[in-house]
Amino acid sequence: MRLFGPPAGAVLAAGALALASCAPAPTASPSGQAWRDAFPAAKANSVPTGRNPYFVLEPGYRLRYRHGQETLTITVLDQTKMVDGVETRVVEEREERDGKLTEVSRNYYAIDKVSGDLYYFGEDVDVYKDGKVVGHQGAWLSGAGGARFGLMLPGKARVGDRFYQEVAPRTAMDRAEVISVTEKVKVPAGTFENCLHVRETSPLDSGAGDKWYAPGVGLIKDEEMELVGFEQQPAKQ
């Protein structure tokens, strides 16, 4: 997973495996605010289609990104998958470098029809080399191996809010902090205002990554990877 994965360039910190041997307690951030890691109302209210202010979970919606020779296409598929008792929407990410496929991930999301919160239930990953699948690094599913779903994006973003996006011990423990909800960002696809800025970290490594989301569009910038186009494709009948 590229855009919704661990911060790019992160290095595994010493002792991280021991830290991640169990699901995290809601420990405090340096500023004193706890990282939220449990969302008890999510399963009852979650549906596989809808819109968060910063994420479109509708079949046929597609976003395209580029940085140098790397490209990424994210497509909301007309497919769902039951994960941890919840019907989730499948969102495919296809990464290429120099025109060659490097990774395909199928990510599983559901949206709270009351709050608009977007929850992340895991992913299946195929890593490619020379046209062949060579690994599945980063794959996890909520409800399996002690993993639990996380909050990808809140329905009402508040500066200072901190939450786990995925809780998969030893595999994926990304968490996000809301930095701003009023930023102006220019990318090849256009100039967007009132953007959500989040900073992602993980107790599994020492890195950090910044991402920006535009209202009604979705993710527009992840470090140096930028949105070059987006469209609504006709859903398959």
Protein Blocks (a to p, Z undefined) as FASTA:
>chain_A
ZZlmccehiacdehklmmmmpccdddddfkopacdfbdfklmmmpcfbdcdfkbccbehi
acdddehjbccdddddfbdcdeehiacddddddddeehiafbdcdddddddfknopacde
bdcddddeehiafbjehiacehiahiacddfbafbdcehiacdfbdcehkaccdcddfbf
cbccddfkbccehiacdddddfkbcbdcdddddehibpfbghjbccfbdcdddddZZ
